[in-house]
Amino acid sequence: MSSDVTLNELNHMHRVVAQLVLADSVYLPIFERIEHELATWQSRDRAIDRARVLLAGYKAAA
């Protein structure tokens, strides 16, 4: 069984925990952890996009 979480699952958890935080701030650390994970995911995606642009530039120059 895989423990990997998809981006869709992470976004869903973010919404659910946001509702919990409004009901009780005890859930705030979980909310912040999910936000951190989302930011990491987005950062990774941007880095991959930059790598693609870089390589496309080299291919166009060749």
C-alpha positions, 0 to 999 in steps of 0.5 A: 500500500502506497502512502503517497498523497496526490495533489487533489487529496492534499487540496481536499485535506486543506479545505477540510482542515480549514473548516476544522480550524474555524471550529477549533484552533487546535487544528492550526498546526495541521493546517499549517503543515498542509500549507507547507506541503502544498508550497513544497509541491508548487515549488517543485513544479516551478523548478521542473517548469524552469528546467523545461524552459532551460532545455527548450532554450538549448534545443532551439539554439542547436 
